[in-house]
C-alpha cells in the first residue's frame, strides 16, 4: 500500500506541473515532451516496509499525451519489484491546440 501511495504522490506532482504549462504558440503536438522535461526526478531511495526502495518512471510520448510507467523496486535489487502502475497525463494547455 505504501508503494502505491508513493506512486500516487508522484503522479499528483506530475499533474500539478502539467496544469502550469503554457502554450508558446508552437507547442502543439509537443506538450508531452515539454511536460517530461519540466519534471524533477523522484527522491530515491525511500524506506518502505523495512527496506529502501526506488521509484522509477519511464516515459512514453504520443503527441500531447505523456504516458508514465511507474515501478517501485528494491534499491539493491532492481528485479525485486513491489508495485507497478501506468498513467497518461495531458497538460491543460494542450486543450488550447487546434
C-alpha positions as CSV (number, residue, x, y, z in Angstrom):
1,X,0.0,0.0,0.0
2,X,2.9,2.4,0.8
3,X,4.4,1.9,-2.7
4,X,1.1,2.6,-4.4
5,X,0.7,5.8,-2.3
6,X,4.2,6.8,-3.3
7,X,3.3,6.4,-7.0
8,X,0.1,8.4,-6.5
9,X,2.0,11.2,-4.7
10,X,4.4,11.5,-7.6
11,X,1.6,11.4,-10.2
12,X,-0.1,14.3,-8.3
13,X,3.2,16.3,-8.7
14,X,3.2,15.5,-12.4
15,X,-0.4,16.6,-12.8
16,X,0.3,19.8,-10.9
17,X,3.2,20.5,-13.2
18,X,1.0,19.7,-16.2
19,X,-1.5,22.3,-15.1
20,X,1.1,25.1,-15.1
21,X,2.5,24.6,-18.6
22,X,1.7,27.4,-21.0
23,X,1.4,27.4,-24.8
24,X,4.1,29.5,-26.5
25,X,2.3,29.2,-29.8
26,X,4.4,26.4,-31.2
27,X,4.0,23.7,-28.6
28,X,1.0,21.8,-30.1
29,X,2.0,18.2,-30.6
30,X,4.9,18.5,-28.2
31,X,3.4,19.0,-24.8
32,X,4.3,15.5,-23.6
33,X,8.0,16.3,-24.2
34,X,7.7,19.7,-22.6
35,X,6.0,18.2,-19.5
36,X,8.5,15.4,-19.1
37,X,11.4,18.0,-19.4
38,X,9.8,20.1,-16.6
39,X,9.7,17.1,-14.1
40,X,12.2,16.5,-11.4
41,X,13.4,13.0,-10.6
42,X,11.7,11.2,-7.8
43,X,13.6,11.2,-4.4
44,X,15.4,7.9,-4.1
45,X,15.8,5.7,-2.1
46,X,12.9,5.8,0.2
47,X,12.4,3.5,3.2
48,X,9.2,1.3,2.9
49,X,8.4,-1.8,4.9
50,X,11.8,-2.0,6.5
51,X,13.9,-1.7,3.3
52,X,15.0,1.0,0.9
53,X,13.2,1.2,-2.4
54,X,13.5,3.3,-5.6
55,X,10.7,4.8,-7.7
56,X,11.3,5.0,-11.4
57,X,9.1,6.4,-14.1
58,X,9.6,5.6,-17.7
59,X,8.0,8.0,-20.2
60,X,6.2,7.3,-23.4
61,X,5.4,10.1,-25.8
62,X,2.4,10.4,-28.1
63,X,1.9,14.0,-29.3
64,X,0.4,15.8,-26.3
65,X,-0.1,12.7,-24.2
66,X,2.6,11.7,-21.7
67,X,2.4,8.0,-20.6
68,X,4.3,7.2,-17.4
69,X,5.1,3.7,-16.4
70,X,5.9,3.5,-12.7
71,X,7.9,0.9,-10.9
72,X,8.9,0.6,-7.2
73,X,11.7,-1.8,-6.7
74,X,14.2,-2.7,-4.0
75,X,17.2,-0.3,-4.1
76,X,19.7,-3.2,-4.0
77,X,17.8,-5.5,-6.5
78,X,16.0,-3.7,-9.4
79,X,14.3,-7.0,-10.3
80,X,12.6,-7.1,-6.9
81,X,9.5,-5.1,-8.0
82,X,6.8,-4.5,-5.4
83,X,4.5,-2.2,-7.4
84,X,3.8,-1.0,-10.9
85,X,1.4,1.4,-12.5
86,X,0.8,3.2,-15.7
87,X,-0.8,6.6,-16.2
88,X,-1.5,9.1,-19.0
89,X,-1.3,12.8,-18.5
90,X,-2.4,15.5,-20.9
91,X,-1.2,19.0,-20.0
92,X,-4.1,21.5,-19.7
93,X,-2.5,23.8,-22.3
94,X,-2.8,21.1,-24.9
95,X,-6.5,21.6,-25.0
96,X,-5.9,25.0,-26.5
97,X,-4.4,23.5,-29.6
98,X,-6.4,23.4,-32.8
